[in-house]
Amino acid sequence: MTKSTVEIIHELFSDNKLDSFNLKISESKGTVFLEGNVDRWDQAVMAGHLAGSLRSVTAVVNDLMAADTVPELFIRTAGEDRLIGHADVVVIGAGVIGSAIARELSKFSLDIVLVEKESDVCCGASKANNGMVHSGIIQEPDTLRSKLNIRGNMLYENLCRELAVPFYRSSLITLIMKEEELFLLDLVKARGDALDIPIEILSREEALNLEPSLTPDLKGAFTAPSTAMTSPYKLTIAYAENAVENGVKLFLNTEVTGLKAERGKLTRVVTNRGSFTTRLCINAAGIYADKVAEMAGKREFTIHPRKGELILFDQVDFENHAKIPTGILAIGQDPYTKGGGSMVTTDGNPEWGPTAIETADREDTSVTLEGINRIIDKFNSVIPGFNPQKSIISFFAGVRAATYTEEFHIKPSASMKGLINVAGIQSPGLAAAPAIAEMVLELVAAEGFELIENKSFNPVRKGQLRFKSLPLRKKKELITRNPLYGQLVCRCEQVTEGEVLDSIHRPVPALTLDAIKRRTRIGMGRCQGGFCTPRLLLLLARELHLPLEDISKDGPGSELLLRPTKLKPD
Amino acid sequence: MNNSRDYIAVIGGGPAGLAAALSAVNAGCNRILLIERDRELGGILNQCVHDGFGTLGLGRSLTGPEYAAHYIDEVIKKPEIEIVSNTAVLSLKKNRRIIAVNQSGLLDIKPSAVILAMGCRERSRFQTVIPGFRPAGIFTAGTVQRLINIEGMLPGEKVVVLGSGDIGMIMARRLTLEGAEVRGVFEIAPRPGGLTRNIVQCLYDYNIPLHLSHTVTFIHGKKRIEGVTIAPVDQNLNPLSDKEFDVECDTLVLSVGLIPENELSREAGVELDPLTGGPFVDQHMATSVPGIYAGGNVVHVYDLVDYVTGSADKAGLGAADYIKKKLKKGSARLLPGFNVAHVIPQYLSLPLEQTLEIFLRVKEPAENVKIRLSCREQFIFEKKERIVRPSEMIKVKIPLDFINSIQRNDQITVSVE
């Protein structure tokens, strides 16, 4: 007699010393529901993963409460029923996925609304990502993550050309550090052949010839030449800008608070600023995608946040750093750094990480000393000639929106017609983004939408001007045309007032310090804004006609200045 | 500006640039281009409204703007000096070609000599590796100084200061005067980083607690900073995590060190001293690249503006001499010895022609010590000093008689024993 899914999960739990006696485990149409109490958060996560590891399980709703963790308290923002518009499609979340989908849909004659709760696009994982466009080789074949990664990688080059986004085929060297693990190379090669992913196996000497800064302790390696690097936030901004240029209406500082249906069909998307009538909604809410999906009436999957910390290094130390991104392949890898690698951003900063830390707090973007040390220990041994402590220029963390099946969850809601969930988008989500947008388009067509080509769609976005990278002659011309391109605001990255004003007045306006930083690199240099912050505050206040104390780092609550001084000169 | 073919470009119009330009004129150079990034000359002095400037050099205690004005008044009187303000240097090459930019266009020049006078910048939260979130409300002390004294804006009212550098302590006082509550100054080292007079006048007089051997180990708050975790540190400066405590604040002010600003120096191929972060210089402030001189905090971070001015005086003179082709032959090396963190100059160009002035910082505080110069295993000079502290720069004058035995390729060790 075959065992039921629930029975198998009970066995799995007891094999892993999880007392499942008090836990309620149920299953319906491939979705497993876990309820009850455990002692620790990591046990709750392990339980979710064990359930999600079964092939027959398509989703896990994990309601386990951990005694050591403060339960998530959601104070839902008040919704505003007042109608503010109609849309054929409402896309929730302007991360890389939501923005890619909005831009893909703008190829058709549709009224599209893109809502984002933050003050800028790309405020979640899309801004705190290492920027690698993976080849797809490490993904388990026959998964969505594998298929969409490989397809996305193929689409990238042309996409970045259209959108004026930095992109280069960096390749990736993956090292084998133990003699007894060299057999992995054959498996990798076989998978590459089967999936049509170019792979080259390298001997120790070949690897060291290719990248002399690598440790001589390596035993073997392979390269995946189709691996590439892009700028995740510049791509997201470009997607959103091009979407807006093609008619998409972007609403920033707009948080979805509810979905309304009639006879099981979506009719309204309610936000804190008013509601939209619509027939179709795409949930690309990232780390909150399960909460949005639940607004359809039922819980369908659970997101478990997994933090990734990254360290950025000074551009001047690039010469001592490996030029080709590097990773390590091993059996039973350190679960806290999983993959992770050393790479160089498209702006020339060496970059190490990320870690992989399960966290109960969806917004835990803090970087810990343990995280920093873990990353440094790991890659110090890979690139021994580089001095990370001396070179650190910044560090940050993003939170991956993983589901317990560790698979992309891209499918129509089971609870409400007209809602498509695009959730669980973790690594290789950036690489897969263009392919995810394509896939969503198919799902939209399957919902019965008639897709009529938008004849005026223009795929080409004009990029933002970068004074520093222009030749002298062009610089001169530019200043003659507009003297503000001759006014330097950021000394480290040589950003001019003209560029700052450009970023404030583009199709997706930059309204905060961080938003301007992402578009111009202002404050990203080695002084990290010490010099330019006061100047930037003045510029933003002037351009937005706001008092200085209203200018924020990244939206309401992050204002920089409290009040004028007692003797404010004027 | 007259049309002499030879001219000096001075990069930076702060205290160092002003002094260098004046001294070059006094040394006979009749054409100088003073390039300043900001609208006005004076550099960081303009935001230093506290007093204490000029006590050594001018015999008066002035505010920063007053001290700057003293030199600016002189500079604008000199027809030899052309001031190009609101102009940022983008590039400096080994052949002394300078590309600068302003609202009228590009400046593409190749002066006969260049004086680096770009000053220094502050270490950031990331370089200091303070973990935690990245909220608004974390500022370097210099940024807060500019916001309050120039822009007239107060960043917050519950303040923690990390680091007891001079600007940190001065800003603790300034914030208090503006009505903010400074909840403490925390210093990772077992002793203060700044001058004794600032500890007294800025902290003790205002009841601001100074906690030595403490550091910030975590920054809390997702949007605006809400607090910091503080830990005492052991002798190796490692935080004692079991003794951590939290302090609520809306602002964190960092005064955790200054770094000479040497992006242009590096581009020009000037060799930098890893001990100071600034260029290697000789007693005339000549760098390793012929015709490129350096003065002030771009060389190493001085504690007093009077010393900045003094070092820039030498750079101005050196550059003027360079144009007059008064070249030196051969050089000896000055090296830091026992209890010396670094010493300026690092090179001596021979022959030595006058009293030598050297600057040094000690690693550890000490009392009743001797500053000793030794060459070929023999002491050549010795000077008693009652108290030495790492926070206070030591200036030593060595008459020519003691050092005229120095020969080419000699290594002279400076120690404090």
Boltz contact constraints between the chains, C-beta under 6 A:
constraints:
  - contact:
      token1: [A, 363]
      token2: [B, 222]
      max_distance: 6.0
  - contact:
      token1: [A, 366]
      token2: [B, 132]
      max_distance: 6.0
  - contact:
      token1: [A, 366]
      token2: [B, 133]
      max_distance: 6.0
  - contact:
      token1: [A, 367]
      token2: [B, 131]
      max_distance: 6.0
  - contact:
      token1: [A, 368]
      token2: [B, 131]
      max_distance: 6.0
  - contact:
      token1: [A, 369]
      token2: [B, 131]
      max_distance: 6.0
  - contact:
      token1: [A, 392]
      token2: [B, 126]
      max_distance: 6.0
  - contact:
      token1: [A, 394]
      token2: [B, 126]
      max_distance: 6.0
  - contact:
      token1: [A, 476]
      token2: [B, 105]
      max_distance: 6.0
  - contact:
      token1: [A, 476]
      token2: [B, 106]
      max_distance: 6.0
  - contact:
      token1: [A, 479]
      token2: [B, 105]
      max_distance: 6.0
  - contact:
      token1: [A, 483]
      token2: [B, 103]
      max_distance: 6.0
  - contact:
      token1: [A, 486]
      token2: [B, 101]
      max_distance: 6.0
  - contact:
      token1: [A, 486]
      token2: [B, 102]
      max_distance: 6.0
  - contact:
      token1: [A, 486]
      token2: [B, 103]
      max_distance: 6.0
  - contact:
      token1: [A, 487]
      token2: [B, 103]
      max_distance: 6.0
  - contact:
      token1: [A, 488]
      token2: [B, 88]
      max_distance: 6.0
  - contact:
      token1: [A, 527]
      token2: [B, 121]
      max_distance: 6.0
  - contact:
      token1: [A, 528]
      token2: [B, 124]
      max_distance: 6.0
  - contact:
      token1: [A, 528]
      token2: [B, 126]
      max_distance: 6.0
  - contact:
      token1: [A, 530]
      token2: [B, 122]
      max_distance: 6.0
  - contact:
      token1: [A, 530]
      token2: [B, 140]
      max_distance: 6.0
  - contact:
      token1: [A, 530]
      token2: [B, 143]
      max_distance: 6.0
  - contact:
      token1: [A, 533]
      token2: [B, 143]
      max_distance: 6.0
  - contact:
      token1: [A, 534]
      token2: [B, 146]
      max_distance: 6.0
  - contact:
      token1: [A, 534]
      token2: [B, 147]
      max_distance: 6.0
  - contact:
      token1: [A, 534]
      token2: [B, 151]
      max_distance: 6.0
  - contact:
      token1: [A, 548]
      token2: [B, 153]
      max_distance: 6.0
  - contact:
      token1: [A, 553]
      token2: [B, 136]
      max_distance: 6.0
  - contact:
      token1: [A, 557]
      token2: [B, 223]
      max_distance: 6.0
  - contact:
      token1: [A, 558]
      token2: [B, 136]
      max_distance: 6.0
  - contact:
      token1: [A, 558]
      token2: [B, 223]
      max_distance: 6.0
  - contact:
      token1: [A, 558]
      token2: [B, 224]
      max_distance: 6.0
  - contact:
      token1: [A, 560]
      token2: [B, 136]
      max_distance: 6.0
  - contact:
      token1: [A, 561]
      token2: [B, 153]
      max_distance: 6.0
  - contact:
      token1: [A, 561]
      token2: [B, 155]
      max_distance: 6.0
  - contact:
      token1: [A, 562]
      token2: [B, 154]
      max_distance: 6.0
  - contact:
      token1: [A, 562]
      token2: [B, 156]
      max_distance: 6.0
  - contact:
      token1: [A, 563]
      token2: [B, 154]
      max_distance: 6.0
  - contact:
      token1: [A, 564]
      token2: [B, 152]
      max_distance: 6.0
  - contact:
      token1: [A, 564]
      token2: [B, 153]
      max_distance: 6.0
  - contact:
      token1: [A, 565]
      token2: [B, 148]
      max_distance: 6.0
  - contact:
      token1: [A, 565]
      token2: [B, 152]
      max_distance: 6.0
  - contact:
      token1: [A, 565]
      token2: [B, 154]
      max_distance: 6.0
  - contact:
      token1: [A, 565]
      token2: [B, 178]
      max_distance: 6.0
  - contact:
      token1: [A, 568]
      token2: [B, 152]
      max_distance: 6.0
  - contact:
      token1: [A, 569]
      token2: [B, 152]
      max_distance: 6.0
